[in-house]
Amino acid sequence: MKWIRFKHHHQTSYGLMQDNQVRQVHGSPLEEYQLTSNYHALSDVELLTPIQPAMLYFAGPNFKGHIQAMAKRRGQEPIYPSHPDPHFRSVHALIPTQANIIVPRESCGRLQPEGQLTVVIGKKARNVPLESALEHVFGYSLCNDITEREWQKVDRTMFRSKNTDTFKPFGPCVATDLDPTDIKIQVRHNGQVIADFSSSEQTWSVATWIHTLSQNTTLHPGDCIMMGTQGAAGDMVAGDLIEVECQEIGLLSNRLVKEQI
């Protein structure tokens, strides 16, 4: 199933995507819901972020190719982490597909994309064994971890460089019943493919990250884990279009615009 959250005639609802239609539901797929007989054309609704997570975790760096490419860019030898090292991202930076990424006027004007798989937790998890970790997953979506690299150089916590408003495109839906060990993702910059990779290339799996996180914190339904990216994309500027696509999940598409004074 593909779950979306949408607005129609000023009303916000969850729904199920069925071809080019959405079937409206009452309630939340993370709690209780009832199917309705209301159908809308997908073109007639405004897509929102598919979930409103209370917590947004980042499982990175989680791809050797990304570590190698970033080290090469800095003229350094790659340093590989010895264990999963989770970070946080701001839920207030989340925007849906088709929303604009704002290039801050105080920034250098160049941003970089990091398209990645995102896990949506569906069941409370604390001290979860590795072998049962995936039982706590509701579904999978896409996220784009937008980064301002000049800020990152001086940001000890990466607060501005990663968490500025609009820096976290998320969507378009949450797809359930997927195999997280081989989900293929493609990232395009103005139509040109700049990354094409699989979740099978992760250093640590979805199950490992859920198991690791749950040893120290309780994961709640709706919490999300961004699973990292492969490679190291070049710069984007205002006017550019960035797309993250997965066949089973859909297309996350956003354009960059300059911040208005």
NORKA-V134448 format. One record per residue. N is the residue number from 1. RES is the residue in one letter. SS is DSSP state (h for helix, s for strand, l for the rest). PSI is psi as a letter, one per 40 degrees, with the letter a starting at -180 (NA if undefined). OMEGA is omega in degrees with one decimal (none if undefined). Layout:
n	res	ss	psi	omega
N	RES	SS	PSI	OMEGA
N	RES	SS	PSI	OMEGA
This chain:
n	res	ss	psi	omega
1	M	l	i	176.0
2	K	s	h	-179.1
3	W	s	h	173.6
4	I	s	i	169.9
5	R	s	h	-170.5
6	F	s	i	176.0
7	K	s	h	178.2
8	H	s	h	-176.9
9	H	l	f	175.6
10	H	l	e	178.0
11	Q	s	h	178.7
12	T	s	h	-177.3
13	S	s	i	166.1
14	Y	s	i	178.5
15	G	s	i	177.0
16	L	s	h	177.2
17	M	s	h	177.4
18	Q	s	g	-173.1
19	D	l	b	-178.5
20	N	l	f	178.7
21	Q	s	i	173.5
22	V	s	h	177.0
23	R	s	h	-176.2
24	Q	s	i	175.2
25	V	s	i	170.2
26	H	s	h	179.8
27	G	s	a	-175.9
28	S	l	h	177.9
29	P	l	e	178.7
30	L	l	e	-180.0
31	E	l	b	175.3
32	E	l	i	179.5
33	Y	s	i	175.7
34	Q	s	h	175.2
35	L	s	i	176.0
36	T	s	i	176.2
37	S	s	e	-178.4
38	N	s	h	176.3
39	Y	s	i	176.4
40	H	s	i	171.0
41	A	s	h	-178.9
42	L	h	d	-179.7
43	S	h	e	-177.6
44	D	h	e	-178.5
45	V	l	i	175.3
46	E	s	h	-180.0
47	L	s	h	174.9
48	L	l	i	171.8
49	T	l	h	-170.8
50	P	l	d	178.0
51	I	l	i	171.0
52	Q	l	g	-175.1
53	P	l	i	172.4
54	A	l	d	179.7
55	M	l	h	179.0
56	L	s	h	-178.8
57	Y	s	i	178.4
58	F	s	h	-176.7
59	A	l	g	-176.5
60	G	l	i	-4.4
61	P	l	h	-172.1
62	N	l	e	177.4
63	F	l	h	-179.1
64	K	h	d	-179.6
65	G	h	d	178.4
66	H	h	d	178.9
67	I	h	d	-178.9
68	Q	h	d	-177.7
69	A	h	d	179.3
70	M	h	d	177.6
71	A	h	d	178.1
72	K	h	d	179.2
73	R	h	d	-179.7
74	R	h	e	-177.6
75	G	l	f	-177.5
76	Q	l	i	172.7
77	E	l	i	179.6
78	P	l	i	175.3
79	I	l	h	-175.7
80	Y	l	h	178.1
81	P	l	i	-178.6
82	S	l	e	-178.0
83	H	l	i	176.1
84	P	l	h	-174.7
85	D	l	g	-172.3
86	P	l	i	175.7
87	H	s	i	174.7
88	F	s	i	168.0
89	R	s	i	-176.8
90	S	l	h	176.0
91	V	h	d	-179.6
92	H	h	e	177.7
93	A	h	e	-176.9
94	L	s	h	173.3
95	I	s	i	-179.3
96	P	l	i	171.9
97	T	l	i	-179.2
98	Q	l	e	175.8
99	A	l	i	-177.5
100	N	l	h	169.1
101	I	s	h	-176.6
102	I	s	h	175.6
103	V	s	h	-174.6
104	P	l	h	-178.6
105	R	l	d	178.7
106	E	l	e	-176.8
107	S	l	i	176.7
108	C	l	e	179.0
109	G	l	e	-178.8
110	R	l	h	177.7
111	L	s	i	178.7
112	Q	s	i	-178.4
113	P	l	i	170.4
114	E	l	g	179.7
115	G	s	h	-176.5
116	Q	s	i	174.1
117	L	s	i	179.2
118	T	s	h	-178.0
119	V	s	h	176.2
120	V	s	h	-179.9
121	I	s	h	-178.3
122	G	l	e	-177.0
123	K	l	h	-179.3
124	K	l	h	-175.0
125	A	s	h	174.4
126	R	l	h	-176.8
127	N	l	f	-175.8
128	V	l	h	174.3
129	P	l	i	-178.9
130	L	h	d	-173.7
131	E	h	e	179.4
132	S	h	e	-174.4
133	A	h	d	-176.2
134	L	h	e	175.7
135	E	h	e	-177.5
136	H	h	e	-179.4
137	V	s	h	172.5
138	F	s	d	-178.6
139	G	s	a	-172.5
140	Y	s	i	178.6
141	S	s	a	178.9
142	L	s	i	174.9
143	C	s	i	177.7
144	N	s	h	-175.7
145	D	s	g	-177.6
146	I	l	h	-174.8
147	T	s	h	170.7
148	E	l	h	-168.8
149	R	h	d	178.5
150	E	h	d	175.7
151	W	h	d	-178.2
152	Q	h	d	-179.5
153	K	h	d	-175.5
154	V	h	e	179.9
155	D	l	h	-179.1
156	R	l	d	-179.1
157	T	l	e	-176.5
158	M	l	f	-176.9
159	F	h	d	179.9
160	R	h	d	-170.1
161	S	h	d	-177.0
162	K	h	d	-167.0
163	N	h	e	176.2
164	T	l	i	178.8
165	D	l	h	177.2
166	T	l	e	-176.5
167	F	l	e	-178.8
168	K	s	g	171.2
169	P	s	i	-170.9
170	F	s	h	178.0
171	G	s	a	2.3
172	P	s	e	-175.8
173	C	s	i	168.6
174	V	s	h	-179.5
175	A	s	h	-179.0
176	T	l	i	173.4
177	D	l	f	175.4
178	L	l	i	174.2
179	D	l	h	-173.7
180	P	l	e	-176.7
181	T	l	e	-179.3
182	D	l	g	175.5
183	I	l	h	-175.4
184	K	s	h	-176.9
185	I	s	h	175.9
186	Q	s	h	177.8
187	V	s	h	-179.4
188	R	s	h	177.5
189	H	s	h	-175.5
190	N	l	f	176.1
191	G	l	e	-179.4
192	Q	s	h	179.4
193	V	s	h	179.4
194	I	s	e	175.6
195	A	s	h	-179.7
196	D	s	h	-170.3
197	F	s	i	-177.1
198	S	s	i	175.2
199	S	h	e	177.1
200	S	h	e	-179.1
201	E	h	e	179.9
202	Q	l	i	174.4
203	T	l	d	177.8
204	W	l	h	-172.9
205	S	l	i	174.4
206	V	h	d	-179.1
207	A	h	d	-180.0
208	T	h	d	-179.8
209	W	h	d	178.1
210	I	h	d	177.4
211	H	h	d	-177.2
212	T	h	d	-179.5
213	L	h	d	-173.5
214	S	l	e	177.3
215	Q	l	d	-175.5
216	N	l	e	-178.4
217	T	l	i	177.0
218	T	l	h	173.2
219	L	s	h	-176.9
220	H	l	i	176.4
221	P	l	h	-178.5
222	G	l	d	174.6
223	D	l	i	-176.8
224	C	s	i	176.4
225	I	s	h	175.0
226	M	s	h	-164.7
227	M	l	e	177.2
228	G	l	i	-174.5
229	T	l	i	178.5
230	Q	l	i	176.7
231	G	l	a	179.0
232	A	l	h	-175.0
233	A	l	i	176.8
234	G	l	a	-173.1
235	D	l	i	169.7
236	M	s	i	178.2
237	V	l	i	180.0
238	A	l	h	-177.4
239	G	l	e	-178.1
240	D	l	i	176.4
241	L	s	h	177.7
242	I	s	h	-177.1
243	E	s	h	173.5
244	V	s	h	-173.3
245	E	s	i	172.7
246	C	s	h	-175.8
247	Q	l	d	-176.6
248	E	l	e	-174.9
249	I	l	d	179.9
250	G	s	a	-173.7
251	L	s	h	173.0
252	L	s	h	-171.0
253	S	s	h	-178.4
254	N	s	i	178.3
255	R	s	i	177.5
256	L	s	h	175.9
257	V	s	i	178.1
258	K	s	i	173.7
259	E	l	h	179.7
260	Q	l	h	-179.3
261	I	l	NA	none
